[in-house]
């Protein structure tokens, strides 16, 4: 029984190492969109990118969840999406960035991609040009109006940190389970002796 348990742990550990060693996914350009060349989206923050787009939130997040994916052969590994309040954009993406929504596409123990979307028609405030005749906010770039702007901020982790954390999980889990078992045994013996 002990040998079967050790073999199972070795398989889980090796599978985790394989998952952590997969190449980092690339961040694809958003289709049907114009890449921003504003200083805050280029040389001031070279790890970020931004796009003016007419795509809606669902189309954008679905595209990045699919394109920012890990593949093991022909199998696409699952990723997870987390929602954040748009007020946290200054923490995770960039300060002074207008945001209507903030989502994170995450590969556990590896990397993540924050997608911050700004749609002035849906947002309560804006510093973009206000058209008094149409009575709405606009994003106009190169004489073309766009529905919104998205900003992408990836977070990648070094391979050695991934391996260190993954390897640390196993002895720490063993220690926690050992302490829990010992505490439970002592509690049971104490209760038995009092009865």
C-alpha positions as CSV (number, residue, x, y, z in Angstrom):
1,X,0.0,0.0,0.0
2,X,2.8,2.4,0.9
3,X,4.5,1.7,-2.5
4,X,1.3,2.5,-4.4
5,X,1.0,5.8,-2.5
6,X,4.7,6.7,-3.3
7,X,4.2,5.9,-6.9
8,X,1.1,8.0,-7.1
9,X,2.9,10.9,-5.4
10,X,5.8,10.5,-7.9
11,X,3.4,10.6,-10.8
12,X,1.6,13.8,-9.5
13,X,5.0,15.5,-8.8
14,X,6.4,14.6,-12.3
15,X,3.2,15.7,-14.0
16,X,3.4,19.0,-12.1
17,X,7.0,19.5,-13.3
18,X,6.0,18.9,-16.9
19,X,3.1,21.4,-16.6
20,X,5.4,24.0,-15.1
21,X,8.1,23.5,-17.7
22,X,5.8,24.1,-20.7
23,X,6.7,27.2,-22.8
24,X,5.1,30.5,-21.8
25,X,2.1,31.3,-23.9
26,X,2.4,34.3,-26.3
27,X,0.1,37.3,-26.2
28,X,-1.6,37.5,-29.5
29,X,-2.6,40.9,-31.0
30,X,-6.3,41.6,-30.7
31,X,-7.9,41.0,-34.1
32,X,-9.9,43.8,-35.9
33,X,-8.3,46.3,-33.5
34,X,-5.7,49.1,-33.6
35,X,-2.7,48.8,-31.4
36,X,-2.1,51.9,-29.2
37,X,1.1,53.8,-29.7
38,X,0.5,56.1,-26.7
39,X,3.6,56.5,-24.5
40,X,1.9,54.8,-21.5
41,X,1.2,51.8,-23.7
42,X,4.6,51.5,-25.3
43,X,8.0,52.7,-24.0
44,X,6.8,53.8,-20.6
45,X,5.4,50.4,-19.9
46,X,7.0,48.0,-22.4
47,X,5.6,44.9,-20.8
48,X,2.0,46.1,-21.5
49,X,0.1,46.5,-24.7
50,X,-3.2,48.2,-25.5
51,X,-5.7,48.1,-28.4
52,X,-8.6,50.3,-29.6
53,X,-11.4,48.0,-30.5
54,X,-15.1,47.6,-31.4
55,X,-15.2,44.1,-29.8
56,X,-17.2,43.7,-26.7
57,X,-16.0,42.4,-23.3
58,X,-17.1,38.8,-23.9
59,X,-15.4,38.6,-27.3
60,X,-12.2,40.1,-25.9
61,X,-12.0,37.9,-22.9
62,X,-12.9,34.7,-24.8
63,X,-10.2,35.5,-27.4
64,X,-7.5,35.9,-24.8
65,X,-8.6,32.9,-22.8
66,X,-8.3,30.9,-26.0
67,X,-5.1,32.4,-27.3
68,X,-3.3,32.8,-24.0
69,X,-3.5,29.0,-23.4
70,X,-1.1,26.2,-22.6
71,X,-1.0,23.2,-24.9
72,X,0.4,19.8,-24.2
73,X,0.5,18.2,-27.7
74,X,-3.0,18.6,-29.0
75,X,-4.5,19.0,-25.6
76,X,-5.4,22.5,-24.4
77,X,-4.9,22.8,-20.6
78,X,-7.6,24.7,-18.7
79,X,-7.1,28.3,-17.5
80,X,-9.2,30.2,-15.1
81,X,-10.7,33.7,-15.3
82,X,-11.1,35.9,-12.2
83,X,-13.1,39.1,-12.0
84,X,-11.8,42.1,-10.1
85,X,-13.4,45.5,-9.3
86,X,-12.2,48.0,-11.9
87,X,-10.9,50.1,-9.1
88,X,-8.1,47.6,-8.6
89,X,-6.7,48.3,-12.1
90,X,-4.2,50.7,-10.5
91,X,-2.8,47.9,-8.4
92,X,-2.5,45.2,-11.1
93,X,-2.2,47.0,-14.4
94,X,-1.3,50.7,-14.1
95,X,-2.1,53.7,-12.1
96,X,-4.2,56.5,-13.7
97,X,-5.7,54.0,-16.1
98,X,-9.4,54.3,-16.8
99,X,-11.2,50.9,-16.5
100,X,-14.7,49.6,-16.8
101,X,-13.8,45.9,-16.1
102,X,-10.7,44.0,-15.0
103,X,-10.3,40.3,-15.5
104,X,-7.3,37.9,-15.0
105,X,-6.7,34.8,-17.0
106,X,-4.5,32.6,-14.9
107,X,-2.5,29.4,-15.2
108,X,-2.0,28.3,-11.5
109,X,1.6,28.3,-10.3
110,X,2.7,29.8,-13.6
111,X,1.6,33.1,-15.3
112,X,-1.4,35.3,-15.6
113,X,-2.7,38.0,-17.9
114,X,-4.7,40.9,-16.7
115,X,-7.2,42.4,-19.2
116,X,-8.5,45.9,-18.4
117,X,-11.3,47.2,-20.6
118,X,-12.5,50.7,-20.9
119,X,-15.8,51.5,-22.7
120,X,-16.7,55.2,-22.3
121,X,-20.3,54.6,-23.3
122,X,-20.8,52.2,-20.4
123,X,-18.6,53.9,-17.9
124,X,-19.8,56.5,-15.5
125,X,-16.8,58.9,-16.0
126,X,-14.4,59.7,-18.8
127,X,-11.7,62.2,-19.7
128,X,-12.1,61.5,-23.4
129,X,-13.6,64.1,-25.7
130,X,-17.2,64.8,-25.1
131,X,-19.4,65.5,-28.1
132,X,-22.1,67.9,-27.1
133,X,-24.2,67.3,-30.2
134,X,-24.3,63.5,-29.7
135,X,-24.2,63.8,-25.9
136,X,-21.8,60.9,-25.3
137,X,-18.1,60.2,-24.8
138,X,-16.0,59.2,-27.7
139,X,-12.7,57.5,-28.4
140,X,-11.4,58.8,-31.7
141,X,-8.0,57.7,-33.1
142,X,-6.9,58.6,-36.6
143,X,-10.3,59.9,-37.4
144,X,-12.0,56.6,-36.5
145,X,-14.3,56.1,-33.6
146,X,-13.8,53.0,-31.4
147,X,-16.1,51.6,-28.8
148,X,-13.4,50.9,-26.3
149,X,-9.8,50.4,-25.3
150,X,-8.2,47.4,-23.6
151,X,-4.9,47.2,-21.8
152,X,-3.0,43.9,-21.3
153,X,-0.6,43.3,-18.5
154,X,1.1,39.9,-18.3
155,X,2.8,38.4,-15.2
156,X,5.4,35.7,-15.9
157,X,7.3,33.7,-13.2
158,X,10.8,32.3,-13.6
159,X,11.0,28.5,-14.1
160,X,13.2,28.0,-10.9
161,X,10.6,29.7,-8.7
162,X,7.8,27.5,-10.2
163,X,9.9,24.4,-9.5
164,X,10.8,25.6,-6.0
165,X,7.2,26.3,-5.0
166,X,5.9,23.0,-6.5
167,X,8.6,21.0,-4.7
168,X,7.9,22.8,-1.4
169,X,4.3,21.9,-1.5
170,X,5.0,18.2,-1.0
171,X,7.0,18.2,2.3
172,X,4.8,21.0,3.7
173,X,1.7,19.0,2.9
174,X,3.3,16.0,4.7
175,X,4.1,18.1,7.7
176,X,0.6,19.6,8.0
177,X,-1.0,16.2,7.6
178,X,1.3,14.7,10.2
179,X,0.5,17.5,12.7
180,X,-3.2,17.1,12.0
181,X,-3.0,13.3,12.5
182,X,-1.1,13.7,15.8
183,X,-3.4,16.4,17.1
184,X,-6.5,14.4,16.2
185,X,-5.0,11.3,17.9
186,X,-4.2,13.2,21.1
187,X,-7.7,14.7,21.2
188,X,-9.3,11.3,20.7
189,X,-7.1,9.8,23.5
190,X,-7.9,12.8,25.8
191,X,-11.6,12.4,25.2
192,X,-11.4,8.6,25.7
193,X,-9.6,9.0,29.0
194,X,-12.2,11.4,30.3
195,X,-15.1,9.1,29.5
